Amino acid sequence: MPVQQTSKATSDSRHQFFGRHLLASYLDCDSQALISSQICLNVLRKAVLATGAHILSDTVHQFPNGAVTAVLLLAESHASIHTYPEHHSCFIDFFSCGTCDFESLDAILREELRPREVIFEIVERGISINSSNQ
């Protein structure tokens, strides 16, 4: 679908459309941290705030088997934790269109969840849009 431009910009103006997406697995964690909806939400909030992100709202759900899903809506995008207590593990998803510090997030999560192993990747997303080429 073509992009419609409503105003003409100068030939050197650019807009960066980008984000960074952290996808992480925290394995063999402290089991008690994974089955408490309040602990999961507090840990995620603490870790996200350490990145410099701004929390707009949150929601959390406790499943009958003890698993927890907590999601934070951020000014910069979103963060979530999905726990699997039967595997002593969880998934973390953190997307930011800002300059959030992923290393701080990881440090807090390691401290609070005490995983024996962490697997993560950071996916760079976006494109550079040059308004003079439209």
N, C-alpha and C positions, 0 to 999 in steps of 0.2 A: 504494500500500500504506500503510495507516495506521501511524502511529508509536505504539508502546506506551510509556507512561511508567510507570516502576517506583516513583518516589517523587514526592511532591508538593512543589514548590518554592514559595517565596514569589512573590507576583504581580509583584514588580519584578526578579526575577532573570532574566538573559539569558545566552545562550551565543552567541558569535559563531562561525559556521562559514564560514570564508573563506580565500582564498588569492590569490596573484598569480602569473600565469603569463607569463613572458617567452618570446616566440617571435621568434627573430632569424635573419637571413641575413647572413653576412659574405662579401662578394663580392670577387673578384680579390685573394685573399690570397697570402702567401708560400707557394709550392708545397711547399717542403721541410717546412714545419710541418704540412702536411695529409697527408703520406704516412708519417709516423712515428707508430706507435701510442704509443710512449713519450712523444714530444713532445706529442701530443694529450692524453694522460691527464694529464701534468704541467701543461700549460697550463690544462686544465679544473679540476684540483685547486687550482691557485694562484688562479684567478679565483673559484672557489666559496668558498674560505677567506677571501678578501678581503671577501666579503659578510657574514661573520659566521656562516655556516652550519656545521654539524657533519657531517663525512663519516663514514658508518658502514661502507661498503664500496664497492668499485669493480670494474668489469670492462671489458675492452677487446677488440676483435676487429679484426684486419687482414684485409682482403679481397684476393683475388689481383690486382685492378687497382690496389692501393695505397690504396684508400679505408679509412677508419677509423671505427669506431663505439666510443665510450667512454661509459659510463654510471656515474654516482655515485649511490648510495643515500644520502640525507641524513636526518638526524633531522627536518628540516623538510619533506622530500619527495624530489625527485630533480633531477638535471641530466644533460644529455647533449650530445654533439657527434657529428655525422654529416658526414664530409668527402666531397667530390666533387672529387678532384684534377684530373680531366679538365676541370672548370669553374673550377678555382682558388678554390673556394668551400666553405662549410660552413653547416650549420644548427645553431643552439644552442637548446636547450629547457631552461628552468629554472623549476621550479614550487616555490613556497615557501608554506607555511601560517604562516610566521613573519614577522619584520620584516627580512628580508634586504635588503641594499643593492644593488640592481640596477645602480646607476651604477658601483660599484666593479668589478663583474663585467665590465661593458662596457669600462671603462678598461683592465683587464688584457688582455682579449681583443683589443682594438685594438692594444695595445702588442706583444703576442706574435705575432699573426697578420698584422698590417700590412695590413688590407683597404683597398681604395680606396673601398669603399662599404659602409654598414651599413644594413640595413632591419630595424626591429624594432617590435613592438607589445607592450604589456603588457595582459593580459586580467585583469580583476578577476573573481574567481569566488566564489560563496557566497551565503549568505542569513543573515538575522538570525532567530534562533529565540527567540520569547517563550514561555517555559514556561507562562505563565498562559493562553495561547490554545489549548492542546492539549486 
